[in-house]
Amino acid sequence: MPRSLERYRPPLLVLLLLANLGVLALPITGTYLLFRLYEDTALVRDTEGQLIAQGTLIAALYKSAFERHLPGHTETGEYGVAVAAPWQPAHGKGDSGLPIRPSLSRLRNPVHPAAVDAMTGPPGDATAVRIGREITPILRDAKPTTRTIVKIIDFNGTIVAVSEGTPGASIADRDDIKRALAGEYVSLLREHVAEEPRLPGRGSAAHNEVDVFVNMPIVLGDRVLGVVVLTRMPPRGVEALRKLPRRVIEITIVLLVLVVLFSIVTAVKINRPVRAIIEQTRRKIRDQNVSFRLLERPVTREIAKLSSAVSTMVEELEKRADYSRNLASHVSHEFKTPLSSIRGATELLRDHTETMSLEERKRFIAMIDTDTRRLDLLVERLLELTRADLLNVEHSDSADPLAVLQQIQSRYSESQVTLEVNALPADARVAMAEEFLDSIITSLVDNARQHGGNDVHVVIRVCAVDQQASTLTIEVSDNGRGISEANAGKIFDHFFTTARPEGNSGLGLSIVKALLEAHDGSIRLAASTAGTLFQIEIPLTTK
């Protein structure tokens, strides 16, 4: 990763702070959106419902006053205008009719332009004007409580009563009024026109600055006497939030402070063990003698696993480093002897070739050839050991152990190798490729024959299958002279051999051990009354 990008990686504290603030913001944002939905629908409909109730009451008051002034006029069709045919079912017969339900919503209904000013028109109907004078004081007294602007118009569209202002003008040219005078209940949203300029800090007029208009026809019988026009602005939800008690604001601030403190504490708790792991790693790099310890307080399970994984990795790297150092030391020692011999023989041949006899020259050349062959053998075995150490085991590898062992036995005479199978299911397979299993067993057989001579007899015995551990145990024993106690602990060391004169490299058992460990298997030298006994365990495969 380029260094320039390192600066853009945020620290854990910033990530936790952003995450916690995000978690806090989710319910706040959700509440705000729900509040806007409530504001645009519920508050608008609630306002419309209140205007419907007020309009119904005012219409009933108007009809009561009309019947006192002109009783029976609507029955003969002498007053008002007839209800249009589409709206007759809504009003029913007599005083009965269908209930009016609020339906306005800013999400579904358009916002119309602000209402135009009333215009000069024909004078109002005399009866309607008298009724208007009676009702006007009631409307004006109720306005401070209801906060509703009420206008009553006669059947010609002339204003005869108002809760504020002066009656007498006409609004008959408005489309909603025309529909209401035909007997239709009309409700709509219009842009609000502020009577005073907005004060600083009172918010924007971009949202909720609408008025709810309700036009309630005054219907008596089948005649429209007039219309009650009611206007009111819905409550502002945002302003209601601004009026929250101080205690709520204080609690919100406390919550934000707690989120910040919680983020800091969490970051410190998590960062401390992570920094401890980083510091231990740096100390280990500076000084190889420093031990890597597991964290005493890892805080979380994941950090404990991280500490354990890093500790295991460091131990494995130390083992590999020790292994490499020991191998390098052994390789240096093993190569130095034949190289020194070759160098010495070469110098003698170069300096004394004229005075040497033919037999002496042949002897030195034979020494060089022998040491060269040994070096070639060492290089070949070292390559095998390296491949075994770095072996990438395929999990799909499997082999039929009985078939492999029978193939090995067929290469030798019955007097040399015997195969015994005590317990082996027919479908048993080991988690190892056939060539590796063959190489391991063959190396053990050849090792026994090399140390015991041609007369040694080797027994390959399949001892047991451990179903619980899912392993197969194979023993390779011989009737040779065995291994002394002094050498028993060194037989798996690199280049250790007691048959060096016979050309043994001392790497055979090391390669066998490396191959088995690469497949999660093992090998050990077991106690034996005669000869040598190697016991190996190989994992079984489930396939």
C-alpha positions in Angstrom: 0.0 0.0 0.0 1.5 3.4 -1.0 2.5 5.7 1.9 0.3 8.4 0.5 -2.8 6.2 1.2 -1.7 5.5 4.8 -2.8 9.0 5.8 -6.3 8.5 4.5 -6.9 5.4 6.7 -9.0 6.6 9.6 -8.2 5.5 13.2 -10.4 3.1 15.0 -11.8 5.9 17.2 -13.1 7.8 14.2 -14.7 4.7 12.8 -16.4 3.8 16.1 -17.5 7.4 16.5 -19.0 7.6 13.0 -20.6 4.2 13.5 -22.2 5.1 16.8 -23.3 8.5 15.5 -24.8 6.6 12.5 -26.7 4.3 14.8 -28.0 7.3 16.8 -28.9 9.1 13.6 -30.9 6.2 12.2 -33.8 6.5 14.7 -33.6 10.3 14.6 -33.8 10.3 10.8 -36.6 7.7 10.9 -38.5 9.7 13.5 -38.0 12.9 11.4 -39.3 11.2 8.2 -42.3 9.8 10.1 -42.8 13.2 11.6 -42.8 14.8 8.2 -45.3 12.1 7.0 -47.4 12.9 10.1 -47.1 16.6 9.4 -48.1 16.3 5.7 -51.0 13.9 6.2 -52.3 13.6 9.7 -52.0 17.2 10.7 -53.6 18.4 7.5 -56.5 16.0 7.8 -56.9 16.8 11.4 -57.2 20.5 10.5 -59.7 19.6 7.7 -61.7 17.6 10.2 -61.9 20.4 12.6 -62.9 22.8 9.8 -65.6 20.4 8.7 -67.0 20.3 12.3 -66.9 24.1 12.6 -68.5 24.5 9.1 -71.3 22.0 9.9 -72.1 23.9 13.1 -72.0 27.3 11.4 -74.2 26.0 8.5 -76.7 24.6 11.1 -76.7 28.0 12.9 -77.3 29.8 9.5 -80.1 27.5 8.6 -81.8 28.0 12.0 -81.6 31.8 11.6 -82.9 31.5 8.0 -86.0 29.5 9.1 -86.7 32.2 11.6 -86.5 35.0 9.0 -88.1 33.2 6.0 -89.9 30.1 7.1 -91.0 27.7 4.3 -89.3 29.5 1.5 -87.0 26.6 0.4 -89.9 24.2 0.1 -91.5 26.3 -2.7 -88.1 26.8 -4.4 -88.4 30.6 -4.0 -85.0 31.1 -2.4 -81.4 30.1 -3.1 -80.3 27.8 -6.0 -81.1 24.2 -6.6 -78.5 21.5 -5.6 -76.9 20.1 -8.7 -78.0 16.6 -9.6 -74.6 14.9 -8.9 -74.6 16.2 -5.3 -78.2 15.5 -4.4 -77.5 12.0 -2.9 -74.8 13.5 -0.7 -77.3 15.7 1.0 -80.2 13.3 1.2 -83.7 14.2 2.1 -84.5 16.7 4.8 -81.6 17.1 7.2 -80.1 13.7 6.6 -77.0 13.2 4.5 -73.7 11.3 4.1 -70.9 12.1 6.6 -68.0 14.1 5.2 -64.6 12.5 5.9 -61.3 14.4 5.7 -59.2 13.4 2.7 -56.6 16.1 2.1 -52.9 15.2 2.1 -49.8 17.1 0.9 -48.5 13.8 -0.5 -51.5 13.3 -2.8 -53.2 16.7 -3.3 -51.8 19.6 -5.2 -51.1 22.9 -3.5 -53.1 25.6 -5.4 -52.1 29.3 -5.6 -53.1 31.6 -2.9 -56.7 32.8 -3.0 -57.3 36.0 -5.0 -58.7 39.0 -3.2 -62.5 39.4 -3.1 -63.9 41.7 -5.8 -66.7 44.2 -5.8 -69.9 42.6 -6.8 -73.7 42.8 -6.5 -75.0 43.6 -3.0 -75.8 40.6 -0.9 -79.3 39.2 -0.5 -81.2 41.1 2.1 -82.1 38.1 4.2 -78.6 36.7 4.0 -77.2 40.1 5.1 -79.5 40.2 8.1 -78.5 36.7 9.1 -74.8 37.6 8.6 -75.1 40.5 11.0 -76.5 38.1 13.6 -73.7 35.5 13.1 -70.7 37.8 12.7 -70.3 38.6 16.4 -70.3 34.9 17.1 -67.6 34.2 14.5 -65.4 37.1 15.8 -65.7 35.9 19.4 -64.7 32.3 18.4 -61.7 33.2 16.2 -59.1 33.7 18.9 -59.9 30.2 20.1 -60.5 28.4 16.8 -57.8 30.4 14.9 -60.1 29.8 11.8 -60.9 32.5 9.3 -64.6 32.1 8.4 -66.6 33.7 5.6 -70.2 33.1 4.9 -71.4 33.9 1.3 -75.0 34.0 0.0 -76.2 32.0 -3.0 -74.8 34.8 -5.3 -71.3 34.5 -3.9 -71.3 37.7 -1.9 -69.7 37.7 1.6 -72.4 38.4 4.2 -70.5 37.5 7.4 -66.8 37.3 8.3 -64.7 36.4 11.4 -62.3 39.2 10.4 -62.4 42.0 7.9 -65.5 43.6 6.2 -68.3 41.8 4.4 -69.8 42.9 1.1 -67.2 41.8 -1.5 -67.8 38.9 -3.9 -65.7 35.7 -4.4 -68.2 34.1 -6.8 -65.6 33.9 -9.6 -63.5 31.3 -7.8 -63.8 27.7 -9.1 -64.1 26.1 -5.7 -66.9 28.6 -4.7 -68.8 27.8 -7.9 -68.6 24.1 -7.1 -69.7 24.7 -3.5 -72.7 26.8 -4.7 -73.8 23.8 -6.7 -74.0 21.7 -3.5 -70.5 20.1 -3.6 -68.3 19.9 -0.5 -64.9 21.2 -1.6 -61.7 21.1 0.3 -58.2 22.0 -1.1 -54.8 23.3 -0.1 -53.6 26.8 -1.0 -50.3 28.6 -0.6 -50.2 30.5 2.6 -49.7 34.3 2.3 -48.0 35.6 5.4 -49.5 38.7 6.8 -46.2 39.7 8.5 -42.6 39.1 7.3 -41.0 36.0 8.9 -38.8 36.7 11.8 -35.2 35.4 11.9 -35.0 31.9 13.5 -38.6 31.0 12.7 -37.5 28.5 10.0 -38.1 28.4 6.3 -41.3 28.9 4.4 -40.5 26.1 2.0 -42.5 23.5 3.9 -45.9 23.4 5.5 -46.7 27.0 4.5 -50.1 26.1 3.2 -53.7 26.8 4.2 -56.5 24.3 4.4 -59.7 25.6 2.7 -63.0 24.0 3.3 -66.1 25.1 1.4 -69.2 23.8 3.2 -72.5 24.3 1.3 -75.5 25.5 3.4 -78.2 23.2 2.1 -81.8 23.3 3.3 -84.0 20.8 1.5 -82.8 20.8 -2.1 -81.8 24.4 -2.1 -78.3 25.9 -1.5 -78.7 29.0 0.7 -75.0 29.9 0.7 -71.5 28.5 1.5 -69.4 28.6 4.7 -65.8 29.2 3.7 -63.3 28.2 6.4 -59.5 28.7 6.2 -56.8 27.7 8.7 -53.1 26.8 8.5 -52.2 23.4 9.9 -50.0 23.2 13.0 -46.3 23.4 12.2 -44.6 20.2 13.4 -41.1 21.7 13.2 -42.2 24.6 15.4 -43.7 22.2 17.8 -40.3 20.5 18.1 -38.7 23.9 18.8 -41.0 24.3 21.7 -39.9 21.1 23.3 -39.1 21.4 27.0 -35.6 22.3 27.9 -35.2 19.0 29.7 -35.6 17.1 26.4 -32.9 19.2 24.7 -30.6 18.6 27.7 -31.2 14.8 27.4 -30.4 14.9 23.7 -27.1 16.7 24.4 -26.3 14.2 27.2 -27.0 11.3 24.7 -24.6 12.8 22.2 -21.9 13.2 24.9 -22.4 9.6 26.0 -22.1 8.4 22.4 -18.7 10.2 22.1 -17.5 8.9 25.4 -18.7 5.4 24.6 -16.8 5.5 21.3 -13.6 6.7 23.0 -13.8 4.1 25.7 -14.5 1.3 23.2 -11.7 2.5 20.9 -9.3 2.6 23.8 -10.3 -0.8 25.0 -9.9 -2.4 21.6 -6.8 -0.4 20.6 -4.9 -1.2 23.7 -4.5 -5.0 23.1 -4.0 -4.4 19.4 -1.2 -1.9 20.1 0.3 -4.4 22.6 0.4 -7.0 19.8 2.0 -4.5 17.4 4.5 -3.4 20.1 5.5 -7.1 20.9 5.9 -7.7 17.2 8.2 -4.7 16.8 10.3 -5.8 19.8 10.5 -9.3 18.4 11.8 -7.9 15.1 14.4 -5.8 16.9 15.5 -8.6 19.2 15.0 -12.2 18.3 15.7 -13.3 21.9 12.5 -11.5 23.2 9.6 -13.9 23.7 6.2 -13.3 22.3 3.6 -13.6 25.1 -0.2 -14.0 24.9 -2.2 -11.0 26.0 -3.3 -11.1 29.6 -6.4 -9.0 28.9 -7.4 -9.4 25.2 -10.9 -7.8 25.9 -12.7 -9.6 23.1 -12.7 -13.2 21.8 -11.5 -12.0 18.3 -8.5 -10.2 19.8 -7.7 -13.2 21.9 -7.7 -15.4 18.8 -5.6 -12.8 17.0 -3.0 -12.8 19.9 -3.0 -16.6 19.9 -2.6 -16.7 16.1 0.3 -14.2 16.1 1.9 -16.1 19.0 1.6 -19.4 17.1 2.9 -17.8 14.0 5.9 -16.4 15.8 6.6 -19.7 17.4 6.4 -21.4 14.0 8.7 -18.8 12.4 11.2 -19.4 15.3 11.0 -23.1 14.7 11.6 -22.6 11.0 14.4 -20.2 11.7 16.1 -22.7 14.0 15.4 -25.5 11.5 17.0 -23.4 8.8 20.0 -22.5 10.9 20.5 -26.1 12.0 20.1 -27.3 8.4 22.6 -24.8 7.1 25.0 -25.8 9.8 24.6 -29.5 8.9 24.8 -28.8 5.2 27.9 -26.8 5.7 29.5 -29.6 7.7 28.4 -32.4 5.3 29.6 -30.5 2.2 32.8 -29.4 3.8 34.2 -33.0 4.2 33.9 -34.1 0.6 34.8 -30.7 -0.7 38.0 -30.7 1.4 38.8 -34.1 0.2 38.3 -33.1 -3.4 40.3 -29.9 -2.9 43.2 -31.9 -1.3 43.2 -34.6 -4.0 43.1 -31.9 -6.7 46.1 -30.0 -5.2 48.1 -33.2 -4.9 47.4 -34.1 -8.5 48.3 -30.6 -9.6 51.5 -30.3 -7.7 52.8 -33.9 -7.9 51.3 -35.4 -11.0 54.7 -35.8 -12.6 56.2 -37.7 -9.7 53.1 -39.8 -8.9 52.7 -43.3 -10.1 49.8 -44.4 -12.2 48.2 -46.3 -9.2 48.4 -43.2 -7.0 46.8 -41.0 -9.7 44.0 -43.5 -10.1 43.5 -43.6 -6.3 43.2 -39.8 -6.1 40.9 -39.7 -9.1 38.7 -42.4 -7.5 38.6 -40.3 -4.3 37.4 -37.3 -6.2 34.8 -39.4 -8.0 33.5 -40.9 -4.7 33.2 -37.5 -3.1 31.6 -36.0 -6.1 29.0 -38.8 -6.1 28.4 -38.1 -2.4 27.9 -34.4 -3.1 25.5 -35.3 -5.9 23.6 -37.6 -3.5 23.5 -34.9 -0.8 22.1 -32.3 -3.3 19.4 -34.8 -4.5 18.3 -35.7 -1.0 18.3 -32.0 0.1 16.0 -31.2 -2.8 13.7 -34.0 -1.7 13.8 -32.7 1.9 13.0 -29.2 0.7 10.1 -30.5 -1.3 8.8 -32.4 1.7 9.1 -29.4 3.9 7.4 -27.1 1.5 4.8 -29.7 0.3 1.4 -28.2 -0.5 -1.0 -31.0 0.4 -4.1 -31.3 -1.6 -7.2 -32.1 0.6 -8.6 -34.2 -2.2 -5.6 -36.6 -2.1 -6.4 -40.2 -1.0 -4.9 -43.6 -1.4 -5.8 -47.3 -0.8 -3.2 -48.3 1.7 -3.6 -52.1 1.1 -3.0 -51.7 -2.6 0.1 -49.5 -2.1 1.6 -51.9 0.5 0.9 -54.9 -1.8 2.8 -53.1 -4.6 5.7 -52.5 -2.3 5.8 -56.1 -1.2 5.8 -57.3 -4.8 9.2 -55.5 -5.4 10.9 -57.8 -2.9 11.1 -61.5 -2.3 9.0 -63.1 0.5 12.2 -63.7 2.5 13.0 -60.0 2.4 9.6 -58.3 3.1 6.4 -59.7 4.7 3.0 -57.9 4.8 0.6 -58.5 7.7 -2.8 -56.9 7.8 -4.5 -57.3 11.2 -7.4 -54.9 10.9 -8.3 -52.8 7.9 -11.8 -52.0 6.5 -12.2 -52.7 2.8 -13.1 -49.0 2.1 -10.4 -47.5 4.3 -8.4 -44.8 2.5 -5.6 -42.5 3.8 -5.5 -38.8 3.2 -2.3 -39.0 1.2 -1.4 -39.4 -2.4 -0.2 -42.9 -3.4 3.3 -41.8 -4.4 3.9 -40.2 -0.9 2.7 -43.3 0.9 4.9 -45.5 -1.3 7.9 -43.2 -0.8 7.5 -43.3 3.0 7.2 -47.1 3.4 9.9 -47.8 0.7 12.3 -45.5 2.5 11.8 -47.3 5.8 12.3 -50.7 4.1 15.4 -49.6 2.3 16.7 -48.0 5.5 16.4 -51.3 7.3 18.1 -53.2 4.5 20.9 -50.7 4.2 21.7 -50.9 7.9 20.9 -54.7 8.4 22.3 -56.1 5.1 20.6 -58.3 2.5 19.8 -61.0 5.1 17.5 -58.7 7.2 13.8 -59.4 7.1 11.3 -56.5 7.1 7.7 -56.9 8.3 5.1 -54.3 7.3 2.2 -54.6 9.7 -1.2 -52.8 9.5 -2.0 -52.7 13.2 -5.2 -50.8 13.9 -7.7 -48.2 12.7 -8.6 -45.6 15.3 -12.1 -44.6 14.3 -12.3 -41.9 17.0 -9.0 -40.2 16.0 -9.6 -41.3 12.3 -6.0 -42.6 11.9 -4.4 -45.7 10.5 -1.4 -47.2 12.3 1.3 -49.0 10.3 4.4 -50.6 11.8 7.6 -51.3 9.9 10.0 -53.6 11.8 13.1 -55.6 11.0 15.2 -58.3 12.7 18.5 -56.4 12.3 20.9 -55.2 15.0 18.6 -52.4 16.1 19.4 -48.8 17.2 21.3 -48.1 20.4 19.9 -45.9 23.1 22.5 -43.3 22.4 21.5 -42.9 18.8 17.7 -43.3 19.3 17.2 -39.6 19.9 19.2 -38.5 16.9 17.9 -40.8 14.1 15.5 -38.1 12.7 18.2 -35.4 12.7 19.5 -34.1 9.4 22.6 -36.0 8.1 22.7 -38.4 11.1 23.6 -41.9 9.9 25.6 -44.9 11.0 26.0 -46.2 7.5 28.0 -43.3 5.9 30.6 -45.7 4.4 27.7 -47.5 2.6 26.8 -44.1 1.0 23.9 -43.2 3.3 23.1 -39.5 3.2 21.5 -39.3 6.7 18.4 -37.6 5.2 16.1 -40.5 4.6 14.3 -40.5 7.9 14.2 -36.7 7.9 12.4 -36.8 4.6 10.0 -39.4 5.9 9.2 -37.4 9.0 8.7 -34.2 6.9 6.3 -36.0 4.5 4.2 -37.4 7.4 4.0 -34.1 9.2 2.9 -32.3 6.0 0.0 -34.7 6.0 -0.7 -34.3 9.7 0.8 -37.7 10.4 3.6 -38.8 12.7 6.4 -41.3 13.1 8.2 -42.6 16.1 10.8 -45.2 17.1 8.9 -47.7 19.2 10.4 -50.1 21.8 11.3 -53.5 20.3 12.8 -56.7 21.8 14.8 -57.3 18.6 15.7 -55.2 15.7 14.1 -51.8 14.9 10.4 -50.9 15.0 9.0 -47.7 13.5 5.4 -46.8 14.1 3.6 -44.4 11.8 0.2 -42.9 12.0 -1.6 -41.5 8.9 -5.0 -39.7 8.9 -7.9 -41.4 7.2 -10.0 -39.6 4.7 -13.8 -39.4 4.8 -14.1 -39.8 1.0 
